[in-house]
């Protein structure tokens, strides 16, 4: 059975907004309106949105290269150093990293868009390829 609780619908609305899915956004809004939701939110939800907006302003994109200049991985992170340490601890290819490039982008969505385009066009060895064109 489909969960159409207000909490789930607000989550769906946020996901649709993140994915620039206008139809999904409108559908979630319409369903919420039918349920009588007035757009109000809890204090916790307001803090989460505030944090999300704050984080959206300081995202980065990074690229890891091997000694021959081949692109190993493209990613998005608030903290490039912590993300690289995470790769050291979890990625079998970490020892191949010879150079890291960090690109500061104006928002998380811009960084994720750049990451997706880089994966599609630059074919980093260790990213999962997103073959869908956009």
N, C-alpha and C positions, 0 to 999 in steps of 0.2 A: 504494500500500500504506500502511496506517495505521501511523504510528510510535508504538510502545508502549514505547520505552525508558524506564527509570526517570526520567531527567531530564525527558523530555516529560510523563510521567505526573505528576511532582511539580509541573511548571508548570501542567498542566491542573487539578490539585487546587487550586493557589493561585488560578487564575482562577475556578474554581467557587466557592471560598470568598469571593472579592471580589464575585462576583455573587449571593451568597446562594443558590447553586444546590445544594441539599442532595443531590439525586439525582446530579448530576455529581461532587460531592465524594465521595459514597459509592462511586460506580463507580470513580473513580481510586484511592481507598483499597483497594478490593477487588482491583483489578488489581495494585497495588503489593504487596499481601500475597501474592497468588498467585506473584509473581516472587521472593518471599522477602525483600523490602525490610523492614528492621527499624525504619525511621523515622529512622535516623541521617542526618546530613548533613555535607557538607564544611565546613571552616572558612569558605570563601568564602560558601557558602549561609547559614551562621549570621550572618555579618557583614551580608549583604544583608537578611536578615530583621530584624536589629537596626536597621539604617538605615531600613527600611520602617516599623517600629513607631515609631521616633523621628519620622520625617516625618509619620506619621499624626496626631501630636498637635498640629501647628502649621499646619494648612492654613487657607486663607482662601477666600472666594468674593468675586468682584467683579462689578460691573455698570458698564457704560459708557453714558452718556446723551448725547444731543445737546442743543443750546441750547434746544430746545423741550420738553425733558424726555422725549423718546422713547427707549426702551431700544434701544441699538445691539447690545450684546453682553453675555453672562453667561459667566463663566469661573471656574476654580479654579486657584490658584497659591500656591506657598510664598512668593513674592516679588512683590507686586503691582506694584512699580515696574519690575522687570525684565520682567514680563509686558506691561506697558503699553508699554515701550520696544520689545519684540518686535512689538507691533501697529503701532507707528510705522514700523518697518522693513519689515513684511510685509503690512500691511492697508491697502487703498485707502481705507477709511473712517476711518482714524485722525484725519484733520483735522476730522472731524465731532464728535469727543469734546469735550464742554463740562464734564462732571461725571463723577466716578468715585466709586462707593460701595464700601467694603470692609466685608465682614461676616466677623468671626472666628467660625469654627465649631470644635467640639471635636474633630473628626476629619476626615480626608480623605473617608471614606465619607459622612459627614454633608454635607460640602461638595459632593460629586458628586451626592448625592441632591437637595440644594437647587438645584443647577444644572439638573438634569434637570427638576425640577418648574417652575422658572422658565422654562425654554425652552418647556415644554408650555403653561404658563398665561399667561405674559407676552409671548410671541412676539417676542423680540429680533430686530431686522432682520437681523443678520449671523451668527446661530448656525444650524447645521443643525438642523432641527426633529426631535425624537424623538417621533414621533406615538404610540408605544406607551404605553398607559395602565398605571400601576402603583399 
